[in-house]
Amino acid sequence: MKDKIFIDTNIWLYAFMEGNEEKSLIARKIIEENTESICLSTQVINEICINLLKKADFSEKEIQELIVNMSNVYEICPVDINDCIKASELREKFYLSYWDSLIVASALNSNCSILYSEDMQHNQIIENKLRIINPFKG
């Protein structure tokens, strides 16, 4: 069985939106090759939805279908109080932004070993458990 992976919002947006074909292909490949191992949080779903509504002209019907489809295919981890506490600890230790720390906390609390993100430090290891990978770095 593959390790669980967490995919940050920006990677999903490259997969769903047009505009950067190279990054879109990489994002889609990550998702397709890891479908059964993917975990994402309700925070990520919310961030995906607001961006698709504002930047890609998705309708509410399309957003609803997307949410249902994602929840049927991927493991969805609701952000809970444990994530909030962990995020605060991570901000103190690693100087992450508020929202990034919540993503990292959700990934850790979901027992993911890889977090794909374009916005965080490539190859950083968090608590000897989670490796952050920027899939667009050479």
N, C-alpha and C positions, 0 to 999 in steps of 0.2 A: 504494500500500500504506500502511496506517495505521501510525503509530508503535507500538512495543511498549509495553504498559502492564503495571504490576505492581499487584496488588490485595492489600492488607493483610488480615489475618485478620478484623478487625472488620467489614469490608464484606461478606466472604463469610458471616459469621455472621448479619448482618441479612438476607441473601438466603435463608438456609436455615432460620432460626428465626422463630417467631411472637412477637409481643409489641410491635413498633413498626412499624405498617403503613406509615407515611410513609417511614421509613428503609429498610424492606424493599423498597418499590417503587423507590426511587432506586437501591439496590444491585442489584436485579434488572435494571433498565434499563441500568446501566453494564455488567454482565456480558453481557447479550443484545446490546447494540450493539457490543461489542468482542471477542466470542468468539474470533475468529481472531487477535487481537493480544495476548491475555492470556498473561502469564508469571507463574508463582508458584513459590515455593521449597518444598523439602521441609519447611522450618521452618513455613511457613504451613499446609501440609497437616497437620502434626502438631498445630499449635495449633487448627485447625478440628476435628480429630477429638476431641481431649480435651474441648473445649467442648461438642461435640454429644453425647458420651457422658455428661458430667456434667450439662449443663443442659437438653438436649432429649431425653434418654432414648433415644438411638439405640442400637440393638443392634450387636454386633460385625459381624453380617452386613451391616447397613446401612452401617456404616463401610467395610467392605471393598468394597462396591459403589460407594460414593462415591469412594473412592481410585481404583478402576479407571476409573470414568467420567471423573473429572477428568484422569487421565493419558492417556486417549484423546482428550480434547477440547482440553486446554490444554498449553502448553509448561511442563514441569516442570524446574526448575533445582535440582539437588542442591546443598546448601550444602557448599562445599569450603574448603580451607585459604586460598585466595585471598580468599574472602568474609570469613573470620575476620581476616585481616591488614587488609583494607580496612576492616572494621568498627572495628577498633582505631584506625586513622587517623581515621575519621569521628568517633569518640567524642572524640578529642583536639581536633579542629577545630570540631565543631558541638555538642558536649556532649549527644549523644543517649544514651538509655538503651542498655544492652547489647543487648537484643532488638531495639529499633528500629534500632540501627546495623547489625545483621545483616540486617534487612529491606532497608535502604537499600543496603547493600553488594551484596546479591544482585540488587537492581534495577539498580544501576549496572553490575555485572559481566555482566548479561544484556542490556545495551544498551537498557534501557527509558528512555523519555523522560518518562513520567508514573507517579507512584506515588499511588494512591488510598488514603488512610488518614484515619481520624477522630482518631487519637492524636498526630499530629505537627503541626508548624507549617504552617498553610495557606499556600499559595503560596511556600513556601521553595524556593529553587533550590539544588541540591547540585552543586557542581563544574561549573557551567554546562551540565549535561547532564540533570539530573533535577528535575522540578517535582513537589512534593508538593501534592496537592489533597485537601481535605476536601470531599467531594461534598455534605455536609449544610449547608455554610455558604452563606448567601444568595446 
